[in-house]
Structures are given as C-alpha cells and as structure tokens.
Amino acid sequence: EVQLVESGGGLVQPGGSLRLSCAASGFTFSNYAMHWVRQASGKGLEYVSAISRDGGSTYYPDSVKGRFIISRDNSKNTLYLQMGSLTIEDMAVYYCTRGGKSTMTDYWGPGTLVTVSS
Amino acid sequence: DVVMTQSPLSLPVTLGQPASISCRSSQSLVYSDGNTYLIWFQQRPGQSPRRLIYKVSNRDSGVPDRFSGSGSGADFTLKISRVEAEDVGVYYCMQGTHWPYTFGQGTKLEIK
C-alpha cells in the first residue's frame, strides 16, 4: 500500500526557516518524481515544488523561488522541503504527492501544518 | 502561468440528481506527447485531496462510475450522474501540462 507521511510542520516566526519531510513507502520511491503542494486554511491548492526521480532537476513557482529548496534521499525513501524567509503567506498545510505524468497526484499524505506567527 | 477557471464555485444539488462542473484553462493543455494532463480531485471536509480522474477521462481505481470526465484542449467537464451524500466536498481541476502546474479555485458541492 502506497503511503506518504509528512512531518516537520510547526510554529515559526516570520523570516524563519523550517524543514519538512515526507516518508514514502509501498512503492519504489526512486522511480517517481515527487511534488509538494500547499493549502492555506479555507483556501485552494497551490503547487510549491517538484523534483525529478534522481533529484537532478527541481522546479519552483515564482512565489517560492529562491526561498524554498526541494530535495530527496532515495536511500531513505524521503522527500524534503527546506523553507526559508517565511511569511504569513506561507502558512498552510503542506502535502507531498507523487509525480510522473500518469501518476502525478495519485497519492497524497495527510499533510503537515506550517504556522507563521510572531 | 496557466489560469484554471472553474464554474460554478458553489453547486447545491438534490440527492439523486446529476451535477456538472466546468473547468477552462487559459491555454491548451495538450502536451508534446499528445496527452492532455487534466486532473479532477475531490476534497471531503477535513481530508486530503483524492484524485478522481486523470488525463481528462480516466477514472482512478475505486472511484464510482457515476463520476466521469470529458473535454479537450482547454475546455473540460466533470459530471456526477447521480449525486450521493458522500459526494459532498470541494472539487478541483488541475493542469499538469505546463509548469507550474495550477489548480482551479474549487467548486463546493452541497446537498440541497
């Protein structure tokens, strides 16, 4: 059974940093691109980043470019999101999800909540 | 970025009646490989999104056959043939053709 479990969320001050993790199981992690998507409370969904199967290619929308870094450790079946210079606009539930053209977003984790507040 | 526009944003439906949600993109979603990467999700209250339909019209495993997707190019539709109580939630379309991938605003389906 495919499982994705995010962790690392919490309370951080504006301007601070946080690293999220996503533990994957039930599939061959290294065979799939992986994505991060976020959802502010009561709002819609927004893509945050994507990474290729080997980690050699990464993608970011302008809203987080230069502040967020996606990475992965295929030996640990784990996806990461290093977030910096956080603002209240970054406050959201962060989900990890699978990539791949036909498999993209087929599985989602429960999400981890990031709260930005002083 | 590709803008995804859903309508309606609120959809009250009587149990057993059909429902339809439109999703339009600001540009064609046909990818260089010939496929169209348009996805539909359901998000029930308090839950993570669940993929229902991928590549316009392919239903995911376990999704009831009352859900169907159709469309082409930049104009897409999700239909529910007979709404059941468990269908309450927010429905999103998403394009996976042009980076950054983008979502529609969401359509909130409720029972009348």
Interface residues (C-beta under 8 A of the other chain):
Chain A: H35 G44 L45 E46 Y47 A50 Y59 Y60 P61 Y95 K101 S102 M104 T105 D106 W108 G109 P110 G111
Chain B: D1 Y31 D33 N35 Y37 I39 F41 S48 P49 R50 R51 Y54 K55 D60 Y92 M94 G96 W99 P100 Y101 T102 F103 G104 Q105 G106
